[in-house]
Amino acid sequence: MLVLAICLPIYALMRRRWGLLLFGIIALIVMIPLLEYLHLDLFLSRLGEFGSTRSSGFARFVGGFLSFRSVSLE
């Protein structure tokens, strides 16, 4: 869901899908008061995993970029 939340706005802007972008904004506005009821705080608490080098979120989404950067093509 975190990847979708990041990639969907980028896709909507690139493809000029304004209806999709508007739907996402409305959905976000509706979800904010329901964060605790829908237990969405669990997803938000996992955002910190991207900064911790010992977490699965870091290994999946950040670690690969760091390993490519450390390889020299000389």
CHARMM internal coordinates of N, CA and C (Angstrom, degrees):
IC EDIT
DIST 1 N 1 CA 1.4495
DIST 1 CA 1 C 1.5240
ANGL 1 N 1 CA 1 C 111.11
DIST 1 C 2 N 1.3399
ANGL 1 CA 1 C 2 N 115.59
DIHE 1 N 1 CA 1 C 2 N -32.41
DIST 2 N 2 CA 1.4628
ANGL 1 C 2 N 2 CA 118.21
DIHE 1 CA 1 C 2 N 2 CA 178.18
DIST 2 CA 2 C 1.5225
ANGL 2 N 2 CA 2 C 111.13
DIHE 1 C 2 N 2 CA 2 C -66.99
DIST 2 C 3 N 1.3272
ANGL 2 CA 2 C 3 N 116.44
DIHE 2 N 2 CA 2 C 3 N -40.55
DIST 3 N 3 CA 1.4665
ANGL 2 C 3 N 3 CA 120.09
DIHE 2 CA 2 C 3 N 3 CA 178.49
DIST 3 CA 3 C 1.5202
ANGL 3 N 3 CA 3 C 109.76
DIHE 2 C 3 N 3 CA 3 C -64.23
DIST 3 C 4 N 1.3047
ANGL 3 CA 3 C 4 N 117.50
DIHE 3 N 3 CA 3 C 4 N -41.85
DIST 4 N 4 CA 1.4590
ANGL 3 C 4 N 4 CA 121.45
DIHE 3 CA 3 C 4 N 4 CA 177.86
DIST 4 CA 4 C 1.5205
ANGL 4 N 4 CA 4 C 111.07
DIHE 3 C 4 N 4 CA 4 C -62.79
DIST 4 C 5 N 1.3233
ANGL 4 CA 4 C 5 N 116.91
DIHE 4 N 4 CA 4 C 5 N -40.92
DIST 5 N 5 CA 1.4612
ANGL 4 C 5 N 5 CA 120.34
DIHE 4 CA 4 C 5 N 5 CA 179.62
DIST 5 CA 5 C 1.5284
ANGL 5 N 5 CA 5 C 111.96
DIHE 4 C 5 N 5 CA 5 C -64.88
DIST 5 C 6 N 1.3144
ANGL 5 CA 5 C 6 N 117.03
DIHE 5 N 5 CA 5 C 6 N -28.71
DIST 6 N 6 CA 1.4620
ANGL 5 C 6 N 6 CA 120.18
DIHE 5 CA 5 C 6 N 6 CA 179.11
DIST 6 CA 6 C 1.5233
ANGL 6 N 6 CA 6 C 111.07
DIHE 5 C 6 N 6 CA 6 C -85.96
DIST 6 C 7 N 1.3242
ANGL 6 CA 6 C 7 N 116.99
DIHE 6 N 6 CA 6 C 7 N -43.59
DIST 7 N 7 CA 1.4745
ANGL 6 C 7 N 7 CA 120.90
DIHE 6 CA 6 C 7 N 7 CA -172.86
DIST 7 CA 7 C 1.5200
ANGL 7 N 7 CA 7 C 114.02
DIHE 6 C 7 N 7 CA 7 C -81.32
DIST 7 C 8 N 1.3082
ANGL 7 CA 7 C 8 N 118.93
DIHE 7 N 7 CA 7 C 8 N -30.96
DIST 8 N 8 CA 1.4675
ANGL 7 C 8 N 8 CA 120.84
DIHE 7 CA 7 C 8 N 8 CA -177.19
DIST 8 CA 8 C 1.5244
ANGL 8 N 8 CA 8 C 113.11
DIHE 7 C 8 N 8 CA 8 C -62.30
DIST 8 C 9 N 1.3268
ANGL 8 CA 8 C 9 N 120.02
DIHE 8 N 8 CA 8 C 9 N -44.56
DIST 9 N 9 CA 1.4745
ANGL 8 C 9 N 9 CA 118.22
DIHE 8 CA 8 C 9 N 9 CA 176.70
DIST 9 CA 9 C 1.5381
ANGL 9 N 9 CA 9 C 112.71
DIHE 8 C 9 N 9 CA 9 C -63.72
DIST 9 C 10 N 1.3207
ANGL 9 CA 9 C 10 N 116.52
DIHE 9 N 9 CA 9 C 10 N -36.66
DIST 10 N 10 CA 1.4632
ANGL 9 C 10 N 10 CA 119.31
DIHE 9 CA 9 C 10 N 10 CA 178.42
DIST 10 CA 10 C 1.5226
ANGL 10 N 10 CA 10 C 110.08
DIHE 9 C 10 N 10 CA 10 C -64.61
DIST 10 C 11 N 1.3323
ANGL 10 CA 10 C 11 N 117.01
DIHE 10 N 10 CA 10 C 11 N -44.46
DIST 11 N 11 CA 1.4604
ANGL 10 C 11 N 11 CA 121.56
DIHE 10 CA 10 C 11 N 11 CA 177.78
DIST 11 CA 11 C 1.5253
ANGL 11 N 11 CA 11 C 110.85
DIHE 10 C 11 N 11 CA 11 C -60.89
DIST 11 C 12 N 1.3195
ANGL 11 CA 11 C 12 N 116.47
DIHE 11 N 11 CA 11 C 12 N -45.42
DIST 12 N 12 CA 1.4646
ANGL 11 C 12 N 12 CA 120.71
DIHE 11 CA 11 C 12 N 12 CA -178.10
DIST 12 CA 12 C 1.5305
ANGL 12 N 12 CA 12 C 111.27
DIHE 11 C 12 N 12 CA 12 C -62.86
DIST 12 C 13 N 1.3206
ANGL 12 CA 12 C 13 N 116.90
DIHE 12 N 12 CA 12 C 13 N -38.75
DIST 13 N 13 CA 1.4660
ANGL 12 C 13 N 13 CA 119.90
DIHE 12 CA 12 C 13 N 13 CA 178.66
DIST 13 CA 13 C 1.5245
ANGL 13 N 13 CA 13 C 111.54
DIHE 12 C 13 N 13 CA 13 C -70.59
DIST 13 C 14 N 1.3243
ANGL 13 CA 13 C 14 N 117.63
DIHE 13 N 13 CA 13 C 14 N -40.32
DIST 14 N 14 CA 1.4632
ANGL 13 C 14 N 14 CA 120.77
DIHE 13 CA 13 C 14 N 14 CA -178.61
DIST 14 CA 14 C 1.5284
ANGL 14 N 14 CA 14 C 111.86
DIHE 13 C 14 N 14 CA 14 C -67.79
DIST 14 C 15 N 1.3186
ANGL 14 CA 14 C 15 N 116.77
DIHE 14 N 14 CA 14 C 15 N -38.50
DIST 15 N 15 CA 1.4685
ANGL 14 C 15 N 15 CA 121.72
DIHE 14 CA 14 C 15 N 15 CA -177.90
DIST 15 CA 15 C 1.5260
ANGL 15 N 15 CA 15 C 112.92
DIHE 14 C 15 N 15 CA 15 C -93.10
DIST 15 C 16 N 1.3151
ANGL 15 CA 15 C 16 N 115.61
DIHE 15 N 15 CA 15 C 16 N 2.25
DIST 16 N 16 CA 1.4746
ANGL 15 C 16 N 16 CA 121.81
DIHE 15 CA 15 C 16 N 16 CA -178.80
DIST 16 CA 16 C 1.5320
ANGL 16 N 16 CA 16 C 111.89
DIHE 15 C 16 N 16 CA 16 C 54.13
DIST 16 C 17 N 1.3209
ANGL 16 CA 16 C 17 N 114.23
DIHE 16 N 16 CA 16 C 17 N 46.36
DIST 17 N 17 CA 1.4704
ANGL 16 C 17 N 17 CA 121.42
DIHE 16 CA 16 C 17 N 17 CA 177.66
DIST 17 CA 17 C 1.5206
ANGL 17 N 17 CA 17 C 108.01
DIHE 16 C 17 N 17 CA 17 C -96.73
DIST 17 C 18 N 1.3259
ANGL 17 CA 17 C 18 N 115.44
DIHE 17 N 17 CA 17 C 18 N 77.39
DIST 18 N 18 CA 1.4631
ANGL 17 C 18 N 18 CA 120.98
DIHE 17 CA 17 C 18 N 18 CA -174.03
DIST 18 CA 18 C 1.5198
ANGL 18 N 18 CA 18 C 111.93
DIHE 17 C 18 N 18 CA 18 C -65.85
DIST 18 C 19 N 1.3209
ANGL 18 CA 18 C 19 N 118.27
DIHE 18 N 18 CA 18 C 19 N -31.96
DIST 19 N 19 CA 1.4623
ANGL 18 C 19 N 19 CA 120.55
DIHE 18 CA 18 C 19 N 19 CA 177.87
DIST 19 CA 19 C 1.5167
ANGL 19 N 19 CA 19 C 111.51
DIHE 18 C 19 N 19 CA 19 C -64.24
DIST 19 C 20 N 1.3361
ANGL 19 CA 19 C 20 N 115.94
DIHE 19 N 19 CA 19 C 20 N -40.29
DIST 20 N 20 CA 1.4538
ANGL 19 C 20 N 20 CA 120.80
DIHE 19 CA 19 C 20 N 20 CA 178.61
DIST 20 CA 20 C 1.5247
ANGL 20 N 20 CA 20 C 110.68
DIHE 19 C 20 N 20 CA 20 C -66.73
DIST 20 C 21 N 1.3077
ANGL 20 CA 20 C 21 N 116.48
DIHE 20 N 20 CA 20 C 21 N -39.92
DIST 21 N 21 CA 1.4569
ANGL 20 C 21 N 21 CA 120.82
DIHE 20 CA 20 C 21 N 21 CA 177.95
DIST 21 CA 21 C 1.5297
ANGL 21 N 21 CA 21 C 110.92
DIHE 20 C 21 N 21 CA 21 C -65.67
DIST 21 C 22 N 1.3135
ANGL 21 CA 21 C 22 N 116.70
DIHE 21 N 21 CA 21 C 22 N -42.05
DIST 22 N 22 CA 1.4601
ANGL 21 C 22 N 22 CA 121.29
DIHE 21 CA 21 C 22 N 22 CA 177.65
DIST 22 CA 22 C 1.5270
ANGL 22 N 22 CA 22 C 111.10
DIHE 21 C 22 N 22 CA 22 C -63.27
DIST 22 C 23 N 1.3334
ANGL 22 CA 22 C 23 N 116.44
DIHE 22 N 22 CA 22 C 23 N -41.67
DIST 23 N 23 CA 1.4590
ANGL 22 C 23 N 23 CA 120.67
DIHE 22 CA 22 C 23 N 23 CA 177.30
DIST 23 CA 23 C 1.5284
ANGL 23 N 23 CA 23 C 111.05
DIHE 22 C 23 N 23 CA 23 C -60.54
DIST 23 C 24 N 1.3318
ANGL 23 CA 23 C 24 N 117.01
DIHE 23 N 23 CA 23 C 24 N -41.67
DIST 24 N 24 CA 1.4586
ANGL 23 C 24 N 24 CA 121.12
DIHE 23 CA 23 C 24 N 24 CA 179.24
DIST 24 CA 24 C 1.5176
ANGL 24 N 24 CA 24 C 112.23
DIHE 23 C 24 N 24 CA 24 C -64.09
DIST 24 C 25 N 1.3216
ANGL 24 CA 24 C 25 N 116.53
DIHE 24 N 24 CA 24 C 25 N -40.13
DIST 25 N 25 CA 1.4671
ANGL 24 C 25 N 25 CA 120.47
DIHE 24 CA 24 C 25 N 25 CA 179.13
DIST 25 CA 25 C 1.5252
ANGL 25 N 25 CA 25 C 110.42
DIHE 24 C 25 N 25 CA 25 C -66.33
DIST 25 C 26 N 1.3194
ANGL 25 CA 25 C 26 N 116.78
DIHE 25 N 25 CA 25 C 26 N -43.48
DIST 26 N 26 CA 1.4694
ANGL 25 C 26 N 26 CA 120.59
DIHE 25 CA 25 C 26 N 26 CA 178.48
DIST 26 CA 26 C 1.5258
ANGL 26 N 26 CA 26 C 110.79
DIHE 25 C 26 N 26 CA 26 C -64.30
DIST 26 C 27 N 1.3355
ANGL 26 CA 26 C 27 N 116.90
DIHE 26 N 26 CA 26 C 27 N -42.28
DIST 27 N 27 CA 1.4691
ANGL 26 C 27 N 27 CA 120.43
DIHE 26 CA 26 C 27 N 27 CA 178.20
DIST 27 CA 27 C 1.5228
ANGL 27 N 27 CA 27 C 110.96
DIHE 26 C 27 N 27 CA 27 C -61.85
DIST 27 C 28 N 1.3211
ANGL 27 CA 27 C 28 N 117.24
DIHE 27 N 27 CA 27 C 28 N -39.85
DIST 28 N 28 CA 1.4579
ANGL 27 C 28 N 28 CA 121.31
DIHE 27 CA 27 C 28 N 28 CA 178.41
DIST 28 CA 28 C 1.5254
ANGL 28 N 28 CA 28 C 111.03
DIHE 27 C 28 N 28 CA 28 C -64.33
DIST 28 C 29 N 1.3175
ANGL 28 CA 28 C 29 N 116.58
DIHE 28 N 28 CA 28 C 29 N -42.83
DIST 29 N 29 CA 1.4668
ANGL 28 C 29 N 29 CA 120.76
DIHE 28 CA 28 C 29 N 29 CA 179.10
DIST 29 CA 29 C 1.5249
ANGL 29 N 29 CA 29 C 111.08
DIHE 28 C 29 N 29 CA 29 C -63.14
DIST 29 C 30 N 1.3320
ANGL 29 CA 29 C 30 N 117.25
DIHE 29 N 29 CA 29 C 30 N -38.84
DIST 30 N 30 CA 1.4594
ANGL 29 C 30 N 30 CA 121.44
DIHE 29 CA 29 C 30 N 30 CA 179.57
DIST 30 CA 30 C 1.5265
ANGL 30 N 30 CA 30 C 110.79
DIHE 29 C 30 N 30 CA 30 C -70.52
DIST 30 C 31 N 1.3341
ANGL 30 CA 30 C 31 N 117.56
DIHE 30 N 30 CA 30 C 31 N -35.86
DIST 31 N 31 CA 1.4661
ANGL 30 C 31 N 31 CA 120.84
DIHE 30 CA 30 C 31 N 31 CA -176.19
DIST 31 CA 31 C 1.5223
ANGL 31 N 31 CA 31 C 113.63
DIHE 30 C 31 N 31 CA 31 C -74.80
DIST 31 C 32 N 1.3070
ANGL 31 CA 31 C 32 N 118.27
DIHE 31 N 31 CA 31 C 32 N -27.41
DIST 32 N 32 CA 1.4704
ANGL 31 C 32 N 32 CA 120.66
DIHE 31 CA 31 C 32 N 32 CA -175.37
DIST 32 CA 32 C 1.5329
ANGL 32 N 32 CA 32 C 112.35
DIHE 31 C 32 N 32 CA 32 C -55.93
DIST 32 C 33 N 1.3312
ANGL 32 CA 32 C 33 N 119.89
DIHE 32 N 32 CA 32 C 33 N -48.50
DIST 33 N 33 CA 1.4742
ANGL 32 C 33 N 33 CA 117.41
DIHE 32 CA 32 C 33 N 33 CA 179.09
DIST 33 CA 33 C 1.5341
ANGL 33 N 33 CA 33 C 113.10
DIHE 32 C 33 N 33 CA 33 C -70.87
DIST 33 C 34 N 1.3265
ANGL 33 CA 33 C 34 N 117.32
DIHE 33 N 33 CA 33 C 34 N -16.84
DIST 34 N 34 CA 1.4627
ANGL 33 C 34 N 34 CA 120.80
DIHE 33 CA 33 C 34 N 34 CA -176.79
DIST 34 CA 34 C 1.5297
ANGL 34 N 34 CA 34 C 113.00
DIHE 33 C 34 N 34 CA 34 C -101.00
DIST 34 C 35 N 1.3242
ANGL 34 CA 34 C 35 N 118.01
DIHE 34 N 34 CA 34 C 35 N 15.42
DIST 35 N 35 CA 1.4634
ANGL 34 C 35 N 35 CA 121.10
DIHE 34 CA 34 C 35 N 35 CA -175.97
DIST 35 CA 35 C 1.5268
ANGL 35 N 35 CA 35 C 112.70
DIHE 34 C 35 N 35 CA 35 C -55.08
DIST 35 C 36 N 1.3089
ANGL 35 CA 35 C 36 N 117.31
DIHE 35 N 35 CA 35 C 36 N -50.53
DIST 36 N 36 CA 1.4660
ANGL 35 C 36 N 36 CA 120.46
DIHE 35 CA 35 C 36 N 36 CA -178.24
DIST 36 CA 36 C 1.5180
ANGL 36 N 36 CA 36 C 111.95
DIHE 35 C 36 N 36 CA 36 C -69.85
DIST 36 C 37 N 1.3193
ANGL 36 CA 36 C 37 N 117.51
DIHE 36 N 36 CA 36 C 37 N -41.55
DIST 37 N 37 CA 1.4592
ANGL 36 C 37 N 37 CA 121.36
DIHE 36 CA 36 C 37 N 37 CA -177.45
DIST 37 CA 37 C 1.5306
ANGL 37 N 37 CA 37 C 111.38
DIHE 36 C 37 N 37 CA 37 C -63.90
DIST 37 C 38 N 1.3281
ANGL 37 CA 37 C 38 N 117.35
DIHE 37 N 37 CA 37 C 38 N -39.27
DIST 38 N 38 CA 1.4647
ANGL 37 C 38 N 38 CA 121.92
DIHE 37 CA 37 C 38 N 38 CA 179.91
DIST 38 CA 38 C 1.5301
ANGL 38 N 38 CA 38 C 112.80
DIHE 37 C 38 N 38 CA 38 C -88.98
DIST 38 C 39 N 1.3335
ANGL 38 CA 38 C 39 N 116.83
DIHE 38 N 38 CA 38 C 39 N 1.29
DIST 39 N 39 CA 1.4657
ANGL 38 C 39 N 39 CA 123.90
DIHE 38 CA 38 C 39 N 39 CA -179.55
DIST 39 CA 39 C 1.5316
ANGL 39 N 39 CA 39 C 111.70
DIHE 38 C 39 N 39 CA 39 C 58.06
DIST 39 C 40 N 1.3183
ANGL 39 CA 39 C 40 N 116.26
DIHE 39 N 39 CA 39 C 40 N 36.32
DIST 40 N 40 CA 1.4531
ANGL 39 C 40 N 40 CA 121.06
DIHE 39 CA 39 C 40 N 40 CA 178.54
DIST 40 CA 40 C 1.5222
ANGL 40 N 40 CA 40 C 112.01
DIHE 39 C 40 N 40 CA 40 C -76.05
DIST 40 C 41 N 1.3406
ANGL 40 CA 40 C 41 N 116.41
DIHE 40 N 40 CA 40 C 41 N -11.90
DIST 41 N 41 CA 1.4505
ANGL 40 C 41 N 41 CA 119.60
DIHE 40 CA 40 C 41 N 41 CA 176.70
DIST 41 CA 41 C 1.5281
ANGL 41 N 41 CA 41 C 111.36
DIHE 40 C 41 N 41 CA 41 C -64.97
DIST 41 C 42 N 1.3298
ANGL 41 CA 41 C 42 N 117.14
DIHE 41 N 41 CA 41 C 42 N -22.25
DIST 42 N 42 CA 1.4639
ANGL 41 C 42 N 42 CA 120.47
DIHE 41 CA 41 C 42 N 42 CA 175.95
DIST 42 CA 42 C 1.5235
ANGL 42 N 42 CA 42 C 110.86
DIHE 41 C 42 N 42 CA 42 C -64.90
DIST 42 C 43 N 1.3306
ANGL 42 CA 42 C 43 N 117.02
DIHE 42 N 42 CA 42 C 43 N -39.79
DIST 43 N 43 CA 1.4621
ANGL 42 C 43 N 43 CA 120.52
DIHE 42 CA 42 C 43 N 43 CA 177.97
DIST 43 CA 43 C 1.5227
ANGL 43 N 43 CA 43 C 111.12
DIHE 42 C 43 N 43 CA 43 C -69.89
DIST 43 C 44 N 1.3093
ANGL 43 CA 43 C 44 N 116.15
DIHE 43 N 43 CA 43 C 44 N -40.32
DIST 44 N 44 CA 1.4601
ANGL 43 C 44 N 44 CA 120.07
DIHE 43 CA 43 C 44 N 44 CA -178.95
DIST 44 CA 44 C 1.5217
ANGL 44 N 44 CA 44 C 111.56
DIHE 43 C 44 N 44 CA 44 C -67.62
DIST 44 C 45 N 1.3244
ANGL 44 CA 44 C 45 N 117.29
DIHE 44 N 44 CA 44 C 45 N -33.04
DIST 45 N 45 CA 1.4593
ANGL 44 C 45 N 45 CA 120.06
DIHE 44 CA 44 C 45 N 45 CA 179.30
DIST 45 CA 45 C 1.5237
ANGL 45 N 45 CA 45 C 111.85
DIHE 44 C 45 N 45 CA 45 C -69.84
DIST 45 C 46 N 1.3230
ANGL 45 CA 45 C 46 N 117.12
DIHE 45 N 45 CA 45 C 46 N -22.69
DIST 46 N 46 CA 1.4656
ANGL 45 C 46 N 46 CA 120.74
DIHE 45 CA 45 C 46 N 46 CA 179.81
DIST 46 CA 46 C 1.5210
ANGL 46 N 46 CA 46 C 112.80
DIHE 45 C 46 N 46 CA 46 C -80.27
DIST 46 C 47 N 1.3175
ANGL 46 CA 46 C 47 N 118.03
DIHE 46 N 46 CA 46 C 47 N -7.33
DIST 47 N 47 CA 1.4619
ANGL 46 C 47 N 47 CA 120.27
DIHE 46 CA 46 C 47 N 47 CA 178.02
DIST 47 CA 47 C 1.5239
ANGL 47 N 47 CA 47 C 111.81
DIHE 46 C 47 N 47 CA 47 C -61.44
DIST 47 C 48 N 1.3205
ANGL 47 CA 47 C 48 N 117.08
DIHE 47 N 47 CA 47 C 48 N -28.37
DIST 48 N 48 CA 1.4482
ANGL 47 C 48 N 48 CA 121.05
DIHE 47 CA 47 C 48 N 48 CA 179.42
DIST 48 CA 48 C 1.5220
ANGL 48 N 48 CA 48 C 113.51
DIHE 47 C 48 N 48 CA 48 C -67.65
DIST 48 C 49 N 1.3304
ANGL 48 CA 48 C 49 N 117.80
DIHE 48 N 48 CA 48 C 49 N -16.78
DIST 49 N 49 CA 1.4614
ANGL 48 C 49 N 49 CA 121.39
DIHE 48 CA 48 C 49 N 49 CA -179.56
DIST 49 CA 49 C 1.5235
ANGL 49 N 49 CA 49 C 112.57
DIHE 48 C 49 N 49 CA 49 C -65.38
DIST 49 C 50 N 1.3068
ANGL 49 CA 49 C 50 N 117.96
DIHE 49 N 49 CA 49 C 50 N -24.30
DIST 50 N 50 CA 1.4601
ANGL 49 C 50 N 50 CA 119.61
DIHE 49 CA 49 C 50 N 50 CA -177.34
DIST 50 CA 50 C 1.5264
ANGL 50 N 50 CA 50 C 111.32
DIHE 49 C 50 N 50 CA 50 C -70.23
DIST 50 C 51 N 1.3080
ANGL 50 CA 50 C 51 N 117.78
DIHE 50 N 50 CA 50 C 51 N -20.82
DIST 51 N 51 CA 1.4524
ANGL 50 C 51 N 51 CA 120.97
DIHE 50 CA 50 C 51 N 51 CA 179.17
DIST 51 CA 51 C 1.5144
ANGL 51 N 51 CA 51 C 113.73
DIHE 50 C 51 N 51 CA 51 C -94.91
DIST 51 C 52 N 1.3157
ANGL 51 CA 51 C 52 N 117.99
DIHE 51 N 51 CA 51 C 52 N -15.72
DIST 52 N 52 CA 1.4614
ANGL 51 C 52 N 52 CA 121.96
DIHE 51 CA 51 C 52 N 52 CA -178.62
DIST 52 CA 52 C 1.5290
ANGL 52 N 52 CA 52 C 109.74
DIHE 51 C 52 N 52 CA 52 C -91.94
DIST 52 C 53 N 1.3269
ANGL 52 CA 52 C 53 N 117.12
DIHE 52 N 52 CA 52 C 53 N 120.60
DIST 53 N 53 CA 1.4686
ANGL 52 C 53 N 53 CA 120.35
DIHE 52 CA 52 C 53 N 53 CA -175.06
DIST 53 CA 53 C 1.5222
ANGL 53 N 53 CA 53 C 113.52
DIHE 52 C 53 N 53 CA 53 C -69.55
DIST 53 C 54 N 1.3077
ANGL 53 CA 53 C 54 N 118.70
DIHE 53 N 53 CA 53 C 54 N -11.93
DIST 54 N 54 CA 1.4621
ANGL 53 C 54 N 54 CA 121.48
DIHE 53 CA 53 C 54 N 54 CA -179.36
DIST 54 CA 54 C 1.5307
ANGL 54 N 54 CA 54 C 112.91
DIHE 53 C 54 N 54 CA 54 C -102.04
DIST 54 C 55 N 1.3038
ANGL 54 CA 54 C 55 N 118.04
DIHE 54 N 54 CA 54 C 55 N 17.06
DIST 55 N 55 CA 1.4604
ANGL 54 C 55 N 55 CA 120.47
DIHE 54 CA 54 C 55 N 55 CA -177.33
DIST 55 CA 55 C 1.5209
ANGL 55 N 55 CA 55 C 111.19
DIHE 54 C 55 N 55 CA 55 C -108.48
DIST 55 C 56 N 1.3222
ANGL 55 CA 55 C 56 N 115.57
DIHE 55 N 55 CA 55 C 56 N 160.87
DIST 56 N 56 CA 1.4697
ANGL 55 C 56 N 56 CA 120.11
DIHE 55 CA 55 C 56 N 56 CA -179.52
DIST 56 CA 56 C 1.5264
ANGL 56 N 56 CA 56 C 111.16
DIHE 55 C 56 N 56 CA 56 C -70.70
DIST 56 C 57 N 1.3167
ANGL 56 CA 56 C 57 N 117.84
DIHE 56 N 56 CA 56 C 57 N -32.81
DIST 57 N 57 CA 1.4636
ANGL 56 C 57 N 57 CA 120.01
DIHE 56 CA 56 C 57 N 57 CA 178.32
DIST 57 CA 57 C 1.5179
ANGL 57 N 57 CA 57 C 111.93
DIHE 56 C 57 N 57 CA 57 C -63.34
DIST 57 C 58 N 1.3150
ANGL 57 CA 57 C 58 N 116.14
DIHE 57 N 57 CA 57 C 58 N -40.23
DIST 58 N 58 CA 1.4591
ANGL 57 C 58 N 58 CA 120.73
DIHE 57 CA 57 C 58 N 58 CA 177.49
DIST 58 CA 58 C 1.5248
ANGL 58 N 58 CA 58 C 110.40
DIHE 57 C 58 N 58 CA 58 C -66.55
DIST 58 C 59 N 1.3304
ANGL 58 CA 58 C 59 N 116.57
DIHE 58 N 58 CA 58 C 59 N -44.00
DIST 59 N 59 CA 1.4614
ANGL 58 C 59 N 59 CA 120.75
DIHE 58 CA 58 C 59 N 59 CA -178.28
DIST 59 CA 59 C 1.5263
ANGL 59 N 59 CA 59 C 111.65
DIHE 58 C 59 N 59 CA 59 C -63.56
DIST 59 C 60 N 1.3165
ANGL 59 CA 59 C 60 N 117.67
DIHE 59 N 59 CA 59 C 60 N -37.69
DIST 60 N 60 CA 1.4672
ANGL 59 C 60 N 60 CA 120.82
DIHE 59 CA 59 C 60 N 60 CA -177.25
DIST 60 CA 60 C 1.5133
ANGL 60 N 60 CA 60 C 113.15
DIHE 59 C 60 N 60 CA 60 C -77.84
DIST 60 C 61 N 1.3200
ANGL 60 CA 60 C 61 N 117.64
DIHE 60 N 60 CA 60 C 61 N -42.23
DIST 61 N 61 CA 1.4558
ANGL 60 C 61 N 61 CA 120.51
DIHE 60 CA 60 C 61 N 61 CA -167.83
DIST 61 CA 61 C 1.5268
ANGL 61 N 61 CA 61 C 114.96
DIHE 60 C 61 N 61 CA 61 C -110.01
DIST 61 C 62 N 1.3054
ANGL 61 CA 61 C 62 N 118.88
DIHE 61 N 61 CA 61 C 62 N -22.11
DIST 62 N 62 CA 1.4614
ANGL 61 C 62 N 62 CA 120.69
DIHE 61 CA 61 C 62 N 62 CA -175.71
DIST 62 CA 62 C 1.5255
ANGL 62 N 62 CA 62 C 111.25
DIHE 61 C 62 N 62 CA 62 C -114.47
DIST 62 C 63 N 1.3112
ANGL 62 CA 62 C 63 N 117.10
DIHE 62 N 62 CA 62 C 63 N -40.43
DIST 63 N 63 CA 1.4563
ANGL 62 C 63 N 63 CA 121.83
DIHE 62 CA 62 C 63 N 63 CA -174.28
DIST 63 CA 63 C 1.5208
ANGL 63 N 63 CA 63 C 114.26
DIHE 62 C 63 N 63 CA 63 C -57.91
DIST 63 C 64 N 1.3091
ANGL 63 CA 63 C 64 N 117.67
DIHE 63 N 63 CA 63 C 64 N -36.98
DIST 64 N 64 CA 1.4583
ANGL 63 C 64 N 64 CA 120.68
DIHE 63 CA 63 C 64 N 64 CA 179.54
DIST 64 CA 64 C 1.5105
ANGL 64 N 64 CA 64 C 112.70
DIHE 63 C 64 N 64 CA 64 C -62.14
DIST 64 C 65 N 1.3232
ANGL 64 CA 64 C 65 N 116.93
DIHE 64 N 64 CA 64 C 65 N -40.22
DIST 65 N 65 CA 1.4599
ANGL 64 C 65 N 65 CA 120.73
DIHE 64 CA 64 C 65 N 65 CA 178.22
DIST 65 CA 65 C 1.5196
ANGL 65 N 65 CA 65 C 111.26
DIHE 64 C 65 N 65 CA 65 C -65.99
DIST 65 C 66 N 1.3269
ANGL 65 CA 65 C 66 N 116.29
DIHE 65 N 65 CA 65 C 66 N -37.34
DIST 66 N 66 CA 1.4504
ANGL 65 C 66 N 66 CA 119.28
DIHE 65 CA 65 C 66 N 66 CA 179.10
DIST 66 CA 66 C 1.5309
ANGL 66 N 66 CA 66 C 111.52
DIHE 65 C 66 N 66 CA 66 C -69.09
DIST 66 C 67 N 1.3411
ANGL 66 CA 66 C 67 N 116.99
DIHE 66 N 66 CA 66 C 67 N -36.49
DIST 67 N 67 CA 1.4566
ANGL 66 C 67 N 67 CA 118.46
DIHE 66 CA 66 C 67 N 67 CA 179.44
DIST 67 CA 67 C 1.5223
ANGL 67 N 67 CA 67 C 111.00
DIHE 66 C 67 N 67 CA 67 C -70.22
DIST 67 C 68 N 1.3395
ANGL 67 CA 67 C 68 N 118.91
DIHE 67 N 67 CA 67 C 68 N -34.68
DIST 68 N 68 CA 1.4592
ANGL 67 C 68 N 68 CA 121.11
DIHE 67 CA 67 C 68 N 68 CA 176.19
DIST 68 CA 68 C 1.5248
ANGL 68 N 68 CA 68 C 110.96
DIHE 67 C 68 N 68 CA 68 C -66.70
DIST 68 C 69 N 1.3048
ANGL 68 CA 68 C 69 N 115.91
DIHE 68 N 68 CA 68 C 69 N -36.49
DIST 69 N 69 CA 1.4584
ANGL 68 C 69 N 69 CA 120.14
DIHE 68 CA 68 C 69 N 69 CA -179.05
DIST 69 CA 69 C 1.5270
ANGL 69 N 69 CA 69 C 111.26
DIHE 68 C 69 N 69 CA 69 C -70.21
DIST 69 C 70 N 1.3354
ANGL 69 CA 69 C 70 N 117.32
DIHE 69 N 69 CA 69 C 70 N -30.19
DIST 70 N 70 CA 1.4604
ANGL 69 C 70 N 70 CA 119.85
DIHE 69 CA 69 C 70 N 70 CA -178.27
DIST 70 CA 70 C 1.5266
ANGL 70 N 70 CA 70 C 112.74
DIHE 69 C 70 N 70 CA 70 C -80.20
DIST 70 C 71 N 1.3279
ANGL 70 CA 70 C 71 N 118.61
DIHE 70 N 70 CA 70 C 71 N -15.53
DIST 71 N 71 CA 1.4662
ANGL 70 C 71 N 71 CA 122.15
DIHE 70 CA 70 C 71 N 71 CA 179.58
DIST 71 CA 71 C 1.5182
ANGL 71 N 71 CA 71 C 108.69
DIHE 70 C 71 N 71 CA 71 C -83.58
DIST 71 C 72 N 1.3021
ANGL 71 CA 71 C 72 N 115.97
DIHE 71 N 71 CA 71 C 72 N 127.13
DIST 72 N 72 CA 1.4573
ANGL 71 C 72 N 72 CA 120.72
DIHE 71 CA 71 C 72 N 72 CA 179.50
DIST 72 CA 72 C 1.5213
ANGL 72 N 72 CA 72 C 109.76
DIHE 71 C 72 N 72 CA 72 C -93.78
DIST 72 C 73 N 1.3038
ANGL 72 CA 72 C 73 N 117.06
DIHE 72 N 72 CA 72 C 73 N 137.36
DIST 73 N 73 CA 1.4579
ANGL 72 C 73 N 73 CA 121.72
DIHE 72 CA 72 C 73 N 73 CA -179.20
DIST 73 CA 73 C 1.5233
ANGL 73 N 73 CA 73 C 112.43
DIHE 72 C 73 N 73 CA 73 C -96.95
DIST 73 C 74 N 1.2986
ANGL 73 CA 73 C 74 N 118.16
DIHE 73 N 73 CA 73 C 74 N 14.78
DIST 74 N 74 CA 1.4649
ANGL 73 C 74 N 74 CA 121.84
DIHE 73 CA 73 C 74 N 74 CA -178.51
DIST 74 CA 74 C 1.4926
ANGL 74 N 74 CA 74 C 111.73
DIHE 73 C 74 N 74 CA 74 C -80.27
END
COOR INIT
IC SEED 1 N 1 CA 1 C
IC BUILD
